[in-house]
Amino acid sequence: MSEVGANAAADEKKTGYCEDSTDSDNDTERKPLLRRISTSKCVGRLPVVKEGYLMKQTRSFQRWQRRYFRLRGRTLYYAKEKEVSGIVF
């Protein structure tokens, strides 16, 4: 494991949350690696901030569909029903 990965793992153990990769290091080459490590390990552990049904526009922007959304950390998930499967942002 690289030094960056070891530091991210140590920070996660201390706080219980993942460190934001944009605040951790000024070296642009290390940011993608740290972000990949932090998001892959921590998405399931972050508490749900908000969840519920919202209306989402279709790709053609002509109709609205009801979808279940869940905001966890900085990631927004959605699905047709309460079972969330896809990442929006």
N, C-alpha and C positions, 0 to 999 in steps of 0.2 A: 504494500500500500504506500502511496506517495505521502510526503510530508503534509500536503494539503488535505488529503483524505483522512489522515490520522488526526489532524487538527479539527476537522469537521466532526469526526466521530467523538472526539473528546468533548467538544462543545455541546453536542447533542446529549451526551451522558450527564453533563453538569446541569443543563437547564431543562431537559425534556423536550425542547423544541429545536428546530433546525435553524442554523444561522443563515441569514440572507447572503447569498453569494456576492451581491453587488456591494455590500458593506465590508466584506472580509479581507479583500486583497486588492492592491492597485495593479498587479500584474495581469494584463488582459489575457495572456495565454492560460492562466490557471482558472479563470472564472468559469468557463464552460464545464471543466472537470468537477469543480466544487459544486456547481449548481446541479449537475447530474447526480452526484453523490447525495446531496442533501434532499433533493426532491424524491429520488427513488426510495430512500429509506424512511422518510418522514410523513408522506401523504396520509397514510392510514392512522398515524398517531395524533395528528393535529385535531383539536376539538372543532366540532361543527359550529360555525358562527351563525348561519341562517340557513333555513331550508323550507321548502314549500312549493306550491304550484304557481307558475307564472305563465303568461302567454308569450309564445315565440313565433316570430314571422317565418313563413316558409321561404325557401330559396327564391321563389318567383316574386316574393313580396306582395302577393295577392290575398293570402289567407293567414289566419292566426291559428296556432295549435297550442293546446294546453300541455305543458311539460313540467316535470318535477325537477326543481333545481336544488342544489346543496352547495353552500360556500364553506370550504374547509381551508383555513389558512389563506393563501393567496390564489387558490385554485377553485374554479367554478365547474361543477359537474352537473349533467342533466340526463334525463331519461324520459321515456313515455310515461312510465309509472314510477312509483316510489323507489324501485330498485334502480339505483344510479349506476351508469356504466361508462358514459363518455365524458371527456374533459372538454370544457368550452374554452377556458382561458386560464 
